[in-house]
Amino acid sequence: MTTNAPTLLVVEDDSIVRMLIVDVLEELEFKVLEADGSEQALEVLKDQSQHIDLMMTDVGLPGMDGRELANQARQLRPALPILFASGYAENIEVPEGMHLIGKPFSIDQLRDKVKGILS
């Protein structure tokens, strides 16, 4: 693992899905932080000592959904790129500077999407 690997925050309430995404991203040599929902994600985002290159969030989170989380994340970190993951990708309007990947996605799709956003 390289020390200058990009850091991704993965927000997903389904622990199995989150584990799979984290495993894939770690294999791709990203540093990964995990959150099981918006509250946990916001705690990480508020920690200004924690560098984050990209937040990947499920849209359908319990409580505060992924879009509300993204809005709050942008208030804390205005330049943070955000990638939404959704099983209903075609029905979602993505705000300026934010990205979308439809579920289910392949490892290659995830890698290409993340690298595209970070490049």
Biopython code that builds the backbone (N, CA, C, O; Angstrom):
import numpy as np
from Bio.PDB.StructureBuilder import StructureBuilder

atoms = [
    (1, "MET", "N", (0.855, -1.197, 0.000)),
    (1, "MET", "CA", (0.000, 0.000, 0.000)),
    (1, "MET", "C", (0.886, 1.241, 0.000)),
    (1, "MET", "O", (1.735, 1.407, 0.877)),
    (2, "THR", "N", (0.690, 2.091, -0.965)),
    (2, "THR", "CA", (1.493, 3.299, -1.036)),
    (2, "THR", "C", (0.942, 4.333, -0.067)),
    (2, "THR", "O", (-0.264, 4.396, 0.172)),
    (3, "THR", "N", (1.827, 5.135, 0.482)),
    (3, "THR", "CA", (1.394, 6.102, 1.489)),
    (3, "THR", "C", (0.571, 7.222, 0.879)),
    (3, "THR", "O", (-0.267, 7.815, 1.559)),
    (4, "ASN", "N", (0.800, 7.522, -0.403)),
    (4, "ASN", "CA", (0.049, 8.616, -1.015)),
    (4, "ASN", "C", (-1.190, 8.108, -1.756)),
    (4, "ASN", "O", (-1.695, 8.769, -2.664)),
    (5, "ALA", "N", (-1.666, 6.945, -1.365)),
    (5, "ALA", "CA", (-2.880, 6.404, -1.971)),
    (5, "ALA", "C", (-4.052, 7.323, -1.657)),
    (5, "ALA", "O", (-4.156, 7.825, -0.538)),
    (6, "PRO", "N", (-4.933, 7.550, -2.623)),
    (6, "PRO", "CA", (-6.119, 8.360, -2.354)),
    (6, "PRO", "C", (-6.974, 7.713, -1.260)),
    (6, "PRO", "O", (-7.056, 6.488, -1.158)),
    (7, "THR", "N", (-7.606, 8.561, -0.447)),
    (7, "THR", "CA", (-8.450, 8.089, 0.644)),
    (7, "THR", "C", (-9.914, 8.250, 0.260)),
    (7, "THR", "O", (-10.352, 9.336, -0.120)),
    (8, "LEU", "N", (-10.664, 7.159, 0.364)),
    (8, "LEU", "CA", (-12.086, 7.177, 0.043)),
    (8, "LEU", "C", (-12.896, 6.899, 1.297)),
    (8, "LEU", "O", (-12.546, 6.035, 2.102)),
    (9, "LEU", "N", (-13.969, 7.631, 1.450)),
    (9, "LEU", "CA", (-14.926, 7.371, 2.515)),
    (9, "LEU", "C", (-16.120, 6.668, 1.889)),
    (9, "LEU", "O", (-16.794, 7.225, 1.022)),
    (10, "VAL", "N", (-16.378, 5.445, 2.328)),
    (10, "VAL", "CA", (-17.484, 4.649, 1.789)),
    (10, "VAL", "C", (-18.622, 4.636, 2.805)),
    (10, "VAL", "O", (-18.453, 4.190, 3.940)),
    (11, "VAL", "N", (-19.788, 5.133, 2.378)),
    (11, "VAL", "CA", (-20.957, 5.200, 3.246)),
    (11, "VAL", "C", (-22.016, 4.257, 2.686)),
    (11, "VAL", "O", (-22.578, 4.497, 1.617)),
    (12, "GLU", "N", (-22.277, 3.184, 3.423)),
    (12, "GLU", "CA", (-23.215, 2.154, 2.952)),
    (12, "GLU", "C", (-23.788, 1.466, 4.175)),
    (12, "GLU", "O", (-23.045, 0.958, 5.015)),
    (13, "ASP", "N", (-25.133, 1.447, 4.278)),
    (13, "ASP", "CA", (-25.747, 0.872, 5.475)),
    (13, "ASP", "C", (-25.801, -0.647, 5.446)),
    (13, "ASP", "O", (-25.951, -1.271, 6.497)),
    (14, "ASP", "N", (-25.684, -1.257, 4.279)),
    (14, "ASP", "CA", (-25.668, -2.715, 4.172)),
    (14, "ASP", "C", (-24.230, -3.189, 4.395)),
    (14, "ASP", "O", (-23.355, -2.944, 3.564)),
    (15, "SER", "N", (-23.991, -3.868, 5.522)),
    (15, "SER", "CA", (-22.615, -4.204, 5.910)),
    (15, "SER", "C", (-21.931, -5.124, 4.908)),
    (15, "SER", "O", (-20.720, -5.027, 4.712)),
    (16, "ILE", "N", (-22.687, -6.017, 4.269)),
    (16, "ILE", "CA", (-22.083, -6.937, 3.302)),
    (16, "ILE", "C", (-21.666, -6.173, 2.040)),
    (16, "ILE", "O", (-20.565, -6.360, 1.522)),
    (17, "VAL", "N", (-22.551, -5.325, 1.565)),
    (17, "VAL", "CA", (-22.233, -4.509, 0.391)),
    (17, "VAL", "C", (-21.040, -3.601, 0.699)),
    (17, "VAL", "O", (-20.127, -3.462, -0.116)),
    (18, "ARG", "N", (-21.059, -2.986, 1.888)),
    (18, "ARG", "CA", (-19.960, -2.097, 2.278)),
    (18, "ARG", "C", (-18.639, -2.866, 2.317)),
    (18, "ARG", "O", (-17.617, -2.380, 1.832)),
    (19, "MET", "N", (-18.667, -4.054, 2.889)),
    (19, "MET", "CA", (-17.455, -4.870, 2.985)),
    (19, "MET", "C", (-16.913, -5.198, 1.589)),
    (19, "MET", "O", (-15.705, -5.139, 1.361)),
    (20, "LEU", "N", (-17.799, -5.539, 0.670)),
    (20, "LEU", "CA", (-17.377, -5.861, -0.699)),
    (20, "LEU", "C", (-16.745, -4.650, -1.378)),
    (20, "LEU", "O", (-15.693, -4.761, -2.008)),
    (21, "ILE", "N", (-17.395, -3.491, -1.246)),
    (21, "ILE", "CA", (-16.862, -2.277, -1.863)),
    (21, "ILE", "C", (-15.492, -1.946, -1.275)),
    (21, "ILE", "O", (-14.554, -1.626, -2.005)),
    (22, "VAL", "N", (-15.387, -2.026, 0.054)),
    (22, "VAL", "CA", (-14.123, -1.721, 0.732)),
    (22, "VAL", "C", (-13.029, -2.680, 0.267)),
    (22, "VAL", "O", (-11.907, -2.258, -0.014)),
    (23, "ASP", "N", (-13.358, -3.971, 0.186)),
    (23, "ASP", "CA", (-12.376, -4.969, -0.266)),
    (23, "ASP", "C", (-11.863, -4.635, -1.663)),
    (23, "ASP", "O", (-10.660, -4.668, -1.920)),
    (24, "VAL", "N", (-12.785, -4.317, -2.554)),
    (24, "VAL", "CA", (-12.416, -3.994, -3.940)),
    (24, "VAL", "C", (-11.515, -2.768, -3.973)),
    (24, "VAL", "O", (-10.477, -2.771, -4.635)),
    (25, "LEU", "N", (-11.912, -1.719, -3.257)),
    (25, "LEU", "CA", (-11.138, -0.480, -3.271)),
    (25, "LEU", "C", (-9.754, -0.680, -2.657)),
    (25, "LEU", "O", (-8.770, -0.115, -3.135)),
    (26, "GLU", "N", (-9.683, -1.486, -1.597)),
    (26, "GLU", "CA", (-8.384, -1.744, -0.977)),
    (26, "GLU", "C", (-7.493, -2.542, -1.916)),
    (26, "GLU", "O", (-6.285, -2.312, -1.973)),
    (27, "GLU", "N", (-8.079, -3.478, -2.651)),
    (27, "GLU", "CA", (-7.302, -4.228, -3.638)),
    (27, "GLU", "C", (-6.765, -3.308, -4.729)),
    (27, "GLU", "O", (-5.697, -3.551, -5.291)),
    (28, "LEU", "N", (-7.511, -2.259, -5.019)),
    (28, "LEU", "CA", (-7.084, -1.279, -6.011)),
    (28, "LEU", "C", (-6.112, -0.261, -5.403)),
    (28, "LEU", "O", (-5.743, 0.722, -6.046)),
    (29, "GLU", "N", (-5.706, -0.514, -4.153)),
    (29, "GLU", "CA", (-4.707, 0.282, -3.440)),
    (29, "GLU", "C", (-5.188, 1.663, -3.041)),
    (29, "GLU", "O", (-4.409, 2.616, -3.005)),
    (30, "PHE", "N", (-6.489, 1.767, -2.738)),
    (30, "PHE", "CA", (-6.992, 2.980, -2.134)),
    (30, "PHE", "C", (-6.999, 2.779, -0.619)),
    (30, "PHE", "O", (-7.103, 1.655, -0.127)),
    (31, "LYS", "N", (-6.889, 3.879, 0.100)),
    (31, "LYS", "CA", (-7.086, 3.840, 1.548)),
    (31, "LYS", "C", (-8.582, 4.061, 1.762)),
    (31, "LYS", "O", (-9.158, 4.987, 1.191)),
    (32, "VAL", "N", (-9.214, 3.219, 2.579)),
    (32, "VAL", "CA", (-10.666, 3.294, 2.697)),
    (32, "VAL", "C", (-11.107, 3.509, 4.135)),
    (32, "VAL", "O", (-10.672, 2.804, 5.046)),
    (33, "LEU", "N", (-11.977, 4.492, 4.326)),
    (33, "LEU", "CA", (-12.652, 4.723, 5.595)),
    (33, "LEU", "C", (-14.085, 4.274, 5.396)),
    (33, "LEU", "O", (-14.641, 4.419, 4.307)),
    (34, "GLU", "N", (-14.692, 3.723, 6.453)),
    (34, "GLU", "CA", (-16.051, 3.209, 6.325)),
    (34, "GLU", "C", (-17.008, 3.926, 7.262)),
    (34, "GLU", "O", (-16.639, 4.329, 8.365)),
    (35, "ALA", "N", (-18.236, 4.075, 6.805)),
    (35, "ALA", "CA", (-19.308, 4.582, 7.655)),
    (35, "ALA", "C", (-20.571, 3.796, 7.323)),
    (35, "ALA", "O", (-20.839, 3.499, 6.159)),
    (36, "ASP", "N", (-21.351, 3.458, 8.363)),
    (36, "ASP", "CA", (-22.562, 2.670, 8.125)),
    (36, "ASP", "C", (-23.791, 3.546, 7.921)),
    (36, "ASP", "O", (-24.909, 3.043, 7.811)),
    (37, "GLY", "N", (-23.580, 4.848, 7.872)),
    (37, "GLY", "CA", (-24.704, 5.753, 7.652)),
    (37, "GLY", "C", (-24.241, 7.199, 7.729)),
    (37, "GLY", "O", (-23.058, 7.477, 7.927)),
    (38, "SER", "N", (-25.186, 8.112, 7.570)),
    (38, "SER", "CA", (-24.868, 9.533, 7.482)),
    (38, "SER", "C", (-24.222, 10.080, 8.747)),
    (38, "SER", "O", (-23.279, 10.867, 8.671)),
    (39, "GLU", "N", (-24.728, 9.668, 9.915)),
    (39, "GLU", "CA", (-24.199, 10.211, 11.167)),
    (39, "GLU", "C", (-22.717, 9.869, 11.304)),
    (39, "GLU", "O", (-21.890, 10.731, 11.601)),
    (40, "GLN", "N", (-22.401, 8.599, 11.082)),
    (40, "GLN", "CA", (-21.007, 8.164, 11.176)),
    (40, "GLN", "C", (-20.151, 8.873, 10.133)),
    (40, "GLN", "O", (-19.025, 9.280, 10.422)),
    (41, "ALA", "N", (-20.676, 9.020, 8.933)),
    (41, "ALA", "CA", (-19.942, 9.698, 7.862)),
    (41, "ALA", "C", (-19.640, 11.141, 8.242)),
    (41, "ALA", "O", (-18.533, 11.627, 8.011)),
    (42, "LEU", "N", (-20.618, 11.827, 8.824)),
    (42, "LEU", "CA", (-20.416, 13.227, 9.191)),
    (42, "LEU", "C", (-19.355, 13.366, 10.282)),
    (42, "LEU", "O", (-18.602, 14.339, 10.293)),
    (43, "GLU", "N", (-19.294, 12.402, 11.195)),
    (43, "GLU", "CA", (-18.240, 12.430, 12.214)),
    (43, "GLU", "C", (-16.867, 12.395, 11.553)),
    (43, "GLU", "O", (-15.965, 13.139, 11.939)),
    (44, "VAL", "N", (-16.715, 11.524, 10.552)),
    (44, "VAL", "CA", (-15.440, 11.417, 9.836)),
    (44, "VAL", "C", (-15.153, 12.725, 9.086)),
    (44, "VAL", "O", (-14.037, 13.242, 9.121)),
    (45, "LEU", "N", (-16.177, 13.243, 8.414)),
    (45, "LEU", "CA", (-16.003, 14.462, 7.616)),
    (45, "LEU", "C", (-15.645, 15.677, 8.476)),
    (45, "LEU", "O", (-14.928, 16.572, 8.028)),
    (46, "LYS", "N", (-16.153, 15.702, 9.720)),
    (46, "LYS", "CA", (-15.876, 16.835, 10.611)),
    (46, "LYS", "C", (-14.450, 16.825, 11.121)),
    (46, "LYS", "O", (-13.947, 17.854, 11.574)),
    (47, "ASP", "N", (-13.789, 15.677, 11.056)),
    (47, "ASP", "CA", (-12.409, 15.563, 11.515)),
    (47, "ASP", "C", (-11.481, 16.119, 10.433)),
    (47, "ASP", "O", (-11.094, 15.412, 9.502)),
    (48, "GLN", "N", (-11.135, 17.396, 10.576)),
    (48, "GLN", "CA", (-10.353, 18.064, 9.527)),
    (48, "GLN", "C", (-8.937, 17.497, 9.398)),
    (48, "GLN", "O", (-8.264, 17.744, 8.397)),
    (49, "SER", "N", (-8.480, 16.741, 10.397)),
    (49, "SER", "CA", (-7.150, 16.128, 10.283)),
    (49, "SER", "C", (-7.192, 14.905, 9.361)),
    (49, "SER", "O", (-6.153, 14.405, 8.929)),
    (50, "GLN", "N", (-8.397, 14.436, 9.069)),
    (50, "GLN", "CA", (-8.563, 13.257, 8.216)),
    (50, "GLN", "C", (-8.703, 13.693, 6.760)),
    (50, "GLN", "O", (-9.686, 14.333, 6.385)),
    (51, "HIS", "N", (-7.712, 13.341, 5.950)),
    (51, "HIS", "CA", (-7.770, 13.697, 4.527)),
    (51, "HIS", "C", (-8.724, 12.734, 3.804)),
    (51, "HIS", "O", (-8.669, 11.524, 4.021)),
    (52, "ILE", "N", (-9.588, 13.271, 2.955)),
    (52, "ILE", "CA", (-10.505, 12.442, 2.162)),
    (52, "ILE", "C", (-10.496, 12.967, 0.725)),
    (52, "ILE", "O", (-10.709, 14.155, 0.484)),
    (53, "ASP", "N", (-10.246, 12.058, -0.224)),
    (53, "ASP", "CA", (-10.207, 12.450, -1.638)),
    (53, "ASP", "C", (-11.554, 12.289, -2.329)),
    (53, "ASP", "O", (-11.841, 12.963, -3.318)),
    (54, "LEU", "N", (-12.382, 11.382, -1.796)),
    (54, "LEU", "CA", (-13.661, 11.081, -2.446)),
    (54, "LEU", "C", (-14.586, 10.420, -1.442)),
    (54, "LEU", "O", (-14.173, 9.548, -0.677)),
    (55, "MET", "N", (-15.847, 10.846, -1.452)),
    (55, "MET", "CA", (-16.854, 10.146, -0.643)),
    (55, "MET", "C", (-17.768, 9.381, -1.591)),
    (55, "MET", "O", (-18.348, 9.954, -2.513)),
    (56, "MET", "N", (-17.885, 8.095, -1.353)),
    (56, "MET", "CA", (-18.818, 7.264, -2.106)),
    (56, "MET", "C", (-19.957, 6.903, -1.170)),
    (56, "MET", "O", (-19.734, 6.292, -0.125)),
    (57, "THR", "N", (-21.165, 7.273, -1.536)),
    (57, "THR", "CA", (-22.289, 7.012, -0.643)),
    (57, "THR", "C", (-23.456, 6.366, -1.373)),
    (57, "THR", "O", (-23.745, 6.672, -2.529)),
    (58, "ASP", "N", (-24.111, 5.467, -0.663)),
    (58, "ASP", "CA", (-25.371, 4.916, -1.141)),
    (58, "ASP", "C", (-26.380, 6.056, -1.107)),
    (58, "ASP", "O", (-26.314, 6.914, -0.227)),
    (59, "VAL", "N", (-27.302, 6.074, -2.046)),
    (59, "VAL", "CA", (-28.324, 7.118, -2.033)),
    (59, "VAL", "C", (-29.371, 6.783, -0.987)),
    (59, "VAL", "O", (-29.803, 7.658, -0.237)),
    (60, "GLY", "N", (-29.784, 5.519, -0.929)),
    (60, "GLY", "CA", (-30.864, 5.116, -0.037)),
    (60, "GLY", "C", (-30.389, 4.736, 1.348)),
    (60, "GLY", "O", (-30.424, 3.563, 1.720)),
    (61, "LEU", "N", (-29.947, 5.714, 2.109)),
    (61, "LEU", "CA", (-29.538, 5.462, 3.487)),
    (61, "LEU", "C", (-30.724, 5.695, 4.410)),
    (61, "LEU", "O", (-31.590, 6.517, 4.111)),
    (62, "PRO", "N", (-30.772, 4.980, 5.528)),
    (62, "PRO", "CA", (-31.837, 5.239, 6.506)),
    (62, "PRO", "C", (-31.609, 6.594, 7.173)),
    (62, "PRO", "O", (-30.466, 7.032, 7.300)),
    (63, "GLY", "N", (-32.665, 7.251, 7.596)),
    (63, "GLY", "CA", (-32.497, 8.566, 8.212)),
    (63, "GLY", "C", (-32.180, 9.580, 7.140)),
    (63, "GLY", "O", (-32.970, 9.793, 6.221)),
    (64, "MET", "N", (-31.030, 10.203, 7.255)),
    (64, "MET", "CA", (-30.592, 11.181, 6.260)),
    (64, "MET", "C", (-30.124, 10.433, 5.027)),
    (64, "MET", "O", (-29.216, 9.606, 5.115)),
    (65, "ASP", "N", (-30.735, 10.712, 3.863)),
    (65, "ASP", "CA", (-30.330, 9.958, 2.672)),
    (65, "ASP", "C", (-29.016, 10.497, 2.106)),
    (65, "ASP", "O", (-28.480, 11.498, 2.581)),
    (66, "GLY", "N", (-28.514, 9.813, 1.086)),
    (66, "GLY", "CA", (-27.214, 10.138, 0.537)),
    (66, "GLY", "C", (-27.119, 11.541, -0.023)),
    (66, "GLY", "O", (-26.063, 12.169, 0.038)),
    (67, "ARG", "N", (-28.227, 12.039, -0.574)),
    (67, "ARG", "CA", (-28.189, 13.389, -1.134)),
    (67, "ARG", "C", (-28.076, 14.449, -0.044)),
    (67, "ARG", "O", (-27.321, 15.412, -0.177)),
    (68, "GLU", "N", (-28.842, 14.260, 1.044)),
    (68, "GLU", "CA", (-28.735, 15.191, 2.174)),
    (68, "GLU", "C", (-27.332, 15.125, 2.773)),
    (68, "GLU", "O", (-26.744, 16.147, 3.129)),
    (69, "LEU", "N", (-26.809, 13.906, 2.876)),
    (69, "LEU", "CA", (-25.447, 13.726, 3.386)),
    (69, "LEU", "C", (-24.454, 14.477, 2.500)),
    (69, "LEU", "O", (-23.554, 15.152, 3.000)),
    (70, "ALA", "N", (-24.623, 14.355, 1.187)),
    (70, "ALA", "CA", (-23.725, 15.029, 0.250)),
    (70, "ALA", "C", (-23.764, 16.545, 0.450)),
    (70, "ALA", "O", (-22.730, 17.212, 0.416)),
    (71, "ASN", "N", (-24.967, 17.077, 0.659)),
    (71, "ASN", "CA", (-25.096, 18.522, 0.881)),
    (71, "ASN", "C", (-24.351, 18.951, 2.142)),
    (71, "ASN", "O", (-23.661, 19.970, 2.153)),
    (72, "GLN", "N", (-24.500, 18.157, 3.207)),
    (72, "GLN", "CA", (-23.799, 18.485, 4.451)),
    (72, "GLN", "C", (-22.295, 18.295, 4.298)),
    (72, "GLN", "O", (-21.502, 19.072, 4.831)),
    (73, "ALA", "N", (-21.910, 17.251, 3.560)),
    (73, "ALA", "CA", (-20.483, 16.997, 3.331)),
    (73, "ALA", "C", (-19.857, 18.182, 2.611)),
    (73, "ALA", "O", (-18.739, 18.587, 2.929)),
    (74, "ARG", "N", (-20.577, 18.740, 1.640)),
    (74, "ARG", "CA", (-20.063, 19.862, 0.871)),
    (74, "ARG", "C", (-19.959, 21.136, 1.718)),
    (74, "ARG", "O", (-19.121, 21.998, 1.451)),
    (75, "GLN", "N", (-20.815, 21.249, 2.741)),
    (75, "GLN", "CA", (-20.687, 22.399, 3.641)),
    (75, "GLN", "C", (-19.407, 22.266, 4.459)),
    (75, "GLN", "O", (-18.732, 23.259, 4.729)),
    (76, "LEU", "N", (-19.074, 21.039, 4.852)),
    (76, "LEU", "CA", (-17.862, 20.791, 5.638)),
    (76, "LEU", "C", (-16.616, 20.821, 4.765)),
    (76, "LEU", "O", (-15.574, 21.336, 5.170)),
    (77, "ARG", "N", (-16.733, 20.266, 3.571)),
    (77, "ARG", "CA", (-15.592, 20.145, 2.645)),
    (77, "ARG", "C", (-16.079, 20.516, 1.244)),
    (77, "ARG", "O", (-16.470, 19.642, 0.471)),
    (78, "PRO", "N", (-16.055, 21.802, 0.919)),
    (78, "PRO", "CA", (-16.669, 22.287, -0.328)),
    (78, "PRO", "C", (-16.137, 21.646, -1.604)),
    (78, "PRO", "O", (-16.862, 21.553, -2.594)),
    (79, "ALA", "N", (-14.894, 21.206, -1.597)),
    (79, "ALA", "CA", (-14.310, 20.669, -2.831)),
    (79, "ALA", "C", (-14.393, 19.148, -2.923)),
    (79, "ALA", "O", (-13.901, 18.566, -3.889)),
    (80, "LEU", "N", (-15.001, 18.500, -1.944)),
    (80, "LEU", "CA", (-15.007, 17.030, -1.898)),
    (80, "LEU", "C", (-15.799, 16.428, -3.060)),
    (80, "LEU", "O", (-16.989, 16.711, -3.202)),
    (81, "PRO", "N", (-15.153, 15.597, -3.897)),
    (81, "PRO", "CA", (-15.917, 14.879, -4.925)),
    (81, "PRO", "C", (-16.812, 13.820, -4.261)),
    (81, "PRO", "O", (-16.421, 13.180, -3.285)),
    (82, "ILE", "N", (-17.999, 13.657, -4.806)),
    (82, "ILE", "CA", (-18.951, 12.704, -4.235)),
    (82, "ILE", "C", (-19.459, 11.776, -5.327)),
    (82, "ILE", "O", (-19.863, 12.212, -6.405)),
    (83, "LEU", "N", (-19.429, 10.494, -5.019)),
    (83, "LEU", "CA", (-19.924, 9.467, -5.930)),
    (83, "LEU", "C", (-21.115, 8.784, -5.282)),
    (83, "LEU", "O", (-20.988, 8.180, -4.217)),
    (84, "PHE", "N", (-22.269, 8.880, -5.922)),
    (84, "PHE", "CA", (-23.462, 8.204, -5.439)),
    (84, "PHE", "C", (-23.534, 6.813, -6.048)),
    (84, "PHE", "O", (-23.250, 6.630, -7.232)),
    (85, "ALA", "N", (-23.914, 5.840, -5.238)),
    (85, "ALA", "CA", (-24.190, 4.496, -5.748)),
    (85, "ALA", "C", (-25.682, 4.247, -5.558)),
    (85, "ALA", "O", (-26.223, 4.473, -4.476)),
    (86, "SER", "N", (-26.343, 3.782, -6.617)),
    (86, "SER", "CA", (-27.778, 3.572, -6.511)),
    (86, "SER", "C", (-28.251, 2.474, -7.439)),
    (86, "SER", "O", (-27.775, 2.340, -8.566)),
    (87, "GLY", "N", (-29.189, 1.695, -6.951)),
    (87, "GLY", "CA", (-29.839, 0.693, -7.776)),
    (87, "GLY", "C", (-30.856, 1.312, -8.715)),
    (87, "GLY", "O", (-31.395, 0.638, -9.593)),
    (88, "TYR", "N", (-31.117, 2.603, -8.525)),
    (88, "TYR", "CA", (-32.107, 3.300, -9.359)),
    (88, "TYR", "C", (-31.438, 4.471, -10.064)),
    (88, "TYR", "O", (-31.972, 5.579, -10.100)),
    (89, "ALA", "N", (-30.262, 4.208, -10.622)),
    (89, "ALA", "CA", (-29.410, 5.277, -11.143)),
    (89, "ALA", "C", (-30.107, 6.144, -12.181)),
    (89, "ALA", "O", (-29.888, 7.355, -12.233)),
    (90, "GLU", "N", (-30.952, 5.521, -13.012)),
    (90, "GLU", "CA", (-31.538, 6.297, -14.105)),
    (90, "GLU", "C", (-32.574, 7.301, -13.604)),
    (90, "GLU", "O", (-32.975, 8.196, -14.348)),
    (91, "ASN", "N", (-33.011, 7.164, -12.353)),
    (91, "ASN", "CA", (-34.040, 8.066, -11.821)),
    (91, "ASN", "C", (-33.457, 9.194, -10.986)),
    (91, "ASN", "O", (-34.201, 9.934, -10.342)),
    (92, "ILE", "N", (-32.144, 9.336, -10.988)),
    (92, "ILE", "CA", (-31.530, 10.269, -10.048)),
    (92, "ILE", "C", (-30.896, 11.450, -10.755)),
    (92, "ILE", "O", (-30.136, 11.298, -11.711)),
    (93, "GLU", "N", (-31.230, 12.636, -10.255)),
    (93, "GLU", "CA", (-30.584, 13.857, -10.712)),
    (93, "GLU", "C", (-29.352, 14.055, -9.844)),
    (93, "GLU", "O", (-29.450, 14.101, -8.617)),
    (94, "VAL", "N", (-28.205, 14.170, -10.473)),
    (94, "VAL", "CA", (-26.968, 14.329, -9.717)),
    (94, "VAL", "C", (-26.544, 15.784, -9.744)),
    (94, "VAL", "O", (-26.401, 16.368, -10.818)),
    (95, "PRO", "N", (-26.337, 16.384, -8.560)),
    (95, "PRO", "CA", (-25.924, 17.788, -8.509)),
    (95, "PRO", "C", (-24.578, 18.010, -9.181)),
    (95, "PRO", "O", (-23.802, 17.075, -9.382)),
    (96, "GLU", "N", (-24.322, 19.255, -9.521)),
    (96, "GLU", "CA", (-23.067, 19.680, -10.120)),
    (96, "GLU", "C", (-21.867, 19.161, -9.323)),
    (96, "GLU", "O", (-21.837, 19.262, -8.097)),
    (97, "GLY", "N", (-20.887, 18.609, -10.027)),
    (97, "GLY", "CA", (-19.661, 18.171, -9.371)),
    (97, "GLY", "C", (-19.800, 16.864, -8.619)),
    (97, "GLY", "O", (-18.891, 16.459, -7.895)),
    (98, "MET", "N", (-20.938, 16.200, -8.788)),
    (98, "MET", "CA", (-21.134, 14.904, -8.143)),
    (98, "MET", "C", (-21.325, 13.859, -9.227)),
    (98, "MET", "O", (-21.651, 14.186, -10.369)),
    (99, "HIS", "N", (-21.122, 12.608, -8.867)),
    (99, "HIS", "CA", (-21.085, 11.539, -9.849)),
    (99, "HIS", "C", (-22.012, 10.402, -9.400)),
    (99, "HIS", "O", (-22.474, 10.362, -8.260)),
    (100, "LEU", "N", (-22.266, 9.476, -10.340)),
    (100, "LEU", "CA", (-23.212, 8.402, -10.058)),
    (100, "LEU", "C", (-22.723, 7.100, -10.664)),
    (100, "LEU", "O", (-22.238, 7.069, -11.795)),
    (101, "ILE", "N", (-22.856, 6.033, -9.904)),
    (101, "ILE", "CA", (-22.614, 4.694, -10.445)),
    (101, "ILE", "C", (-23.827, 3.840, -10.098)),
    (101, "ILE", "O", (-24.300, 3.849, -8.962)),
    (102, "GLY", "N", (-24.323, 3.105, -11.086)),
    (102, "GLY", "CA", (-25.504, 2.274, -10.861)),
    (102, "GLY", "C", (-25.128, 0.947, -10.222)),
    (102, "GLY", "O", (-24.109, 0.346, -10.561)),
    (103, "LYS", "N", (-25.969, 0.496, -9.287)),
    (103, "LYS", "CA", (-25.782, -0.838, -8.699)),
    (103, "LYS", "C", (-26.629, -1.819, -9.486)),
    (103, "LYS", "O", (-27.690, -1.432, -9.974)),
    (104, "PRO", "N", (-26.223, -3.047, -9.634)),
    (104, "PRO", "CA", (-24.898, -3.552, -9.247)),
    (104, "PRO", "C", (-23.850, -3.095, -10.247)),
    (104, "PRO", "O", (-24.140, -2.946, -11.434)),
    (105, "PHE", "N", (-22.636, -2.872, -9.772)),
    (105, "PHE", "CA", (-21.547, -2.464, -10.658)),
    (105, "PHE", "C", (-20.427, -3.489, -10.556)),
    (105, "PHE", "O", (-20.275, -4.170, -9.542)),
    (106, "SER", "N", (-19.650, -3.583, -11.623)),
    (106, "SER", "CA", (-18.523, -4.510, -11.626)),
    (106, "SER", "C", (-17.313, -3.848, -10.976)),
    (106, "SER", "O", (-17.285, -2.630, -10.798)),
    (107, "ILE", "N", (-16.339, -4.635, -10.631)),
    (107, "ILE", "CA", (-15.096, -4.123, -10.077)),
    (107, "ILE", "C", (-14.464, -3.136, -11.057)),
    (107, "ILE", "O", (-13.978, -2.076, -10.663)),
    (108, "ASP", "N", (-14.479, -3.501, -12.340)),
    (108, "ASP", "CA", (-13.881, -2.631, -13.357)),
    (108, "ASP", "C", (-14.623, -1.300, -13.453)),
    (108, "ASP", "O", (-14.004, -0.242, -13.569)),
    (109, "GLN", "N", (-15.940, -1.361, -13.405)),
    (109, "GLN", "CA", (-16.725, -0.126, -13.472)),
    (109, "GLN", "C", (-16.399, 0.776, -12.288)),
    (109, "GLN", "O", (-16.234, 1.986, -12.441)),
    (110, "LEU", "N", (-16.310, 0.168, -11.101)),
    (110, "LEU", "CA", (-16.011, 0.948, -9.898)),
    (110, "LEU", "C", (-14.615, 1.560, -10.006)),
    (110, "LEU", "O", (-14.428, 2.745, -9.729)),
    (111, "ARG", "N", (-13.650, 0.758, -10.405)),
    (111, "ARG", "CA", (-12.271, 1.247, -10.542)),
    (111, "ARG", "C", (-12.214, 2.410, -11.536)),
    (111, "ARG", "O", (-11.632, 3.455, -11.244)),
    (112, "ASP", "N", (-12.825, 2.221, -12.713)),
    (112, "ASP", "CA", (-12.765, 3.244, -13.754)),
    (112, "ASP", "C", (-13.455, 4.527, -13.301)),
    (112, "ASP", "O", (-12.972, 5.628, -13.568)),
    (113, "LYS", "N", (-14.583, 4.380, -12.618)),
    (113, "LYS", "CA", (-15.336, 5.538, -12.154)),
    (113, "LYS", "C", (-14.517, 6.329, -11.132)),
    (113, "LYS", "O", (-14.383, 7.549, -11.237)),
    (114, "VAL", "N", (-13.971, 5.615, -10.143)),
    (114, "VAL", "CA", (-13.205, 6.273, -9.083)),
    (114, "VAL", "C", (-11.952, 6.933, -9.654)),
    (114, "VAL", "O", (-11.635, 8.075, -9.321)),
    (115, "LYS", "N", (-11.248, 6.204, -10.515)),
    (115, "LYS", "CA", (-10.020, 6.778, -11.098)),
    (115, "LYS", "C", (-10.361, 7.973, -11.973)),
    (115, "LYS", "O", (-9.623, 8.957, -11.998)),
    (116, "GLY", "N", (-11.469, 7.892, -12.686)),
    (116, "GLY", "CA", (-11.894, 9.007, -13.523)),
    (116, "GLY", "C", (-12.187, 10.252, -12.704)),
    (116, "GLY", "O", (-11.827, 11.361, -13.097)),
    (117, "ILE", "N", (-12.841, 10.065, -11.563)),
    (117, "ILE", "CA", (-13.182, 11.205, -10.698)),
    (117, "ILE", "C", (-11.915, 11.811, -10.087)),
    (117, "ILE", "O", (-11.781, 13.031, -9.996)),
    (118, "LEU", "N", (-11.000, 10.951, -9.676)),
    (118, "LEU", "CA", (-9.807, 11.421, -8.973)),
    (118, "LEU", "C", (-8.735, 11.985, -9.891)),
    (118, "LEU", "O", (-7.852, 12.717, -9.443)),
    (119, "SER", "N", (-8.808, 11.645, -11.185)),
    (119, "SER", "CA", (-7.719, 12.093, -12.082)),
    (119, "SER", "C", (-7.854, 13.571, -12.439)),
    (119, "SER", "O", (-7.029, 14.105, -13.179)),
]
sb = StructureBuilder()
sb.init_structure("model")
sb.init_model(0)
sb.init_chain("A")
sb.init_seg("    ")
for serial, (resi, resn, name, xyz) in enumerate(atoms, 1):
    if name == "N":
        sb.init_residue(resn, " ", resi, " ")
    sb.init_atom(name, np.array(xyz, "f"), 0.0, 1.0, " ", f" {name:<3s}", serial, name[0])
structure = sb.get_structure()
